[in-house]
Amino acid sequence: MAEYKTTPLYGGALIADLPANFADVSTIRQVPDNQEVYIDKDGFTSIIFDIVERVGGPGTNPEIDGNALTTHLEELVGDGRDGVKVWNTTPTLFSRLDEDIPAYTLIATHSPQPDPGKTAGDDRPGTSTDFTAIILTLVRLEREKTDLLITINVPHIRGEYDEEDVDLQLGKQGKLIGDAVDYASKIWETFKVKDWGLFKEV
């Protein structure tokens, strides 16, 4: 069971419990002002908070919000959208946000597309990513004209995970994705906005 610590985000304007073994990437390299990035010190998983401009029309319903979630996922994977498969999308309840604030979470996988310019065997051993699992939570803050994205990226690197444990078609998530779902659940439970003024500044 992972240990968690209450972590101030964006100078303490937001807080959430994050795994204790995740490090703040901004202490190592520059991170954009609208992002907070944490990475597993013992692995490859990362947790990214991203404050972006709201996409889509006014109001909320599954169609408007579903389209927004798709737009953000496509922006996240960029040119690699051909290798994306969405496995499920569910409404998400944040324990410490108003119930009328809509939030949704999807689980997707992104498989790198073969590079036609590379020949087999070009990959250095140990650096070949089979696929990356993405747990993307979208919080729609319409009054603030803001979408808050919480993305957990879970690279599955050949030799670093048990391939037989993962088959999303059969509902087998494997340990890495299972852990990431736990991280997401803890964030939904503990995430709190302490200063709503943040969304005017970013």
N, C-alpha and C positions, 0 to 999 in steps of 0.2 A: 504494500500500500504506500503510495507516494506521500511524502510530507509536503505541506503547503505553508506558504507565508503570505500575510497580507502585504500587498505590493502597491505603493503609490504610483500612479501613471499620470503623465502630463503634469508633472510638478505637484501631484496630490489632488488634482481636480477630479480624477477618477481613482477608484481603488478596486482591486480584485485579488482573490487568493490565487497565487500561481505556484507551481511546483518549486520547492526550495532549491532543487538542483539546476534551475534555469538561471542563466546569467543575462544581464542587461547588455545588449549588443552595443549600445551607445557609449559604453566605457571602452570599447575596442575600436569602433569606427563610427563615422558620422551617419546619423539616421535622420530622415526628413522630419521637420517639426510636427507634421500631422501623423507621425507613426511612433509606436513603441514596439520594439522588437526584443524578444527573449529567446534564447537558444539553450537547448539541453547540453550541459557541460559533458555529459557522458554518452551522447548519441548525436543524432542528426535532426531531431524534431525541433521546430521553431513555432513560437506563438507570436502573432503580429496583430496589434491593434491599429486601426487605420480610420481616421476621421476624414470623410470625403463629402463632396457636394451631393445632395440628394438627386437621384435620377428618377425619371418617370413623372407621370402626372400627379395632380393633387389627390388626396383621399387615400383610403386603404381598402383593398380587397385582395383575395388570393391571386387574381390575375395581375393587378398593378404591382403587387409586391413580388410575385413570382417572376415577372419580367425584370424587375430591378435586380433580383438575386442572380438571374441568368446574365444580365449585363455585367455585373460586378465579377462574376466567375470568368466570363470571357476576357475582361480586362486583366484579370489576374494571370491567366495562362497565356495571354497575348497570341502570338502566331501559332502556338501549339494546341489550339482548340480542337484540332482533328483527333488528338489523342485523349480527349476528355470523355469520361463516362460518369453520369450522375446516377447514384444508386438509390438515394432517397432524399426527400425534402419534408421537413416537419415544422409546424409552428412551435415556437420555443417560448417558455415562460421564464422570465428573470424574476427571482424572488424579491429583489430590492428595487425594481422599477415599477411604475404604474402599470396596471394590467392593460390599460388601453394603448400602451406603446407596442406596436406589432413587432415581432421578431421571428425569424425563421432560420433554420439550420439545414444545410445540405451536406451530404457525404459524397465525394466524387473521387475518382482516380484519374491521374494524368500520366499517360505512358509516353516516353520520348519516342518521337517518330524516327525511323532509321534515316541516317544522313547518307544520301546517295553518293556523296564524295568520299565516304569512308569505306575502307575494306574491312572485312571481318578480322578481328584480332587487333584492331587499332587501339581499343580501349586499354588503358593501363589496368592491371589487375586490381580489384578492390575499389574501383571508382565507377563501376557500371551500375546506374540506377535502373532497376527494373520498372518501377513506377513510383509515383508520389501520391499518397492519399491526402486529400484535402477536406478538412472539416471547416466549413465556412458558415459563420453566424452573421446575419444581417439584422441590425437594430434600426428601425425607421423612426427617426426623430423629425417628424414633419414640421412641428412648430419652429424647430431650429434650422430647417432646410438642410438637414444633415442625414447622411447614412453612416452609421458606425459599423465597421467590419471587424470581426474577430476571426482570424484565420489560423488554423493549426495545420502546418505542413509536415507530413510524415514521409520522408523519403525511405523507400525500401531498396537498400543497396545489396546487390548480390553477395551472398555469403554472410550478411549481417542479420538475416532473419530466417525463420523456418518457413520455406515456401509451402510446405504441406499444410501449414496452419492457416493460410490465407486463401479464401475463395469466397469473395463477396457475393457471387451468384448463389452460393449455398448458405449465405449468412455467416460464414466463418471470417471473423475480422483479424484474427491473429493478435499477438501481444501488443505490438506497436500501436495499431489502430485502437485496440481496446484501451490502452493507457491514454491515448489522445482523447477518446470519448469521455474518459473520467476527468481529464483536465478541463474539457469543455463544460461538463456538468458542474464542476466546482466553480467555474467562472459564472455560469448562469445563476448559481446560488448566491455568490458573494459580490458580484459586480455592483458598484454603486456610484452614482454621480454626486460628488460633493460640491462642485461649482459648475452650474449650468452656463456660466459666462464663458467657459472654455470654448463652446461651440461658436461663439461670435468671433473669437480671436483667431482660430485656426484657419 
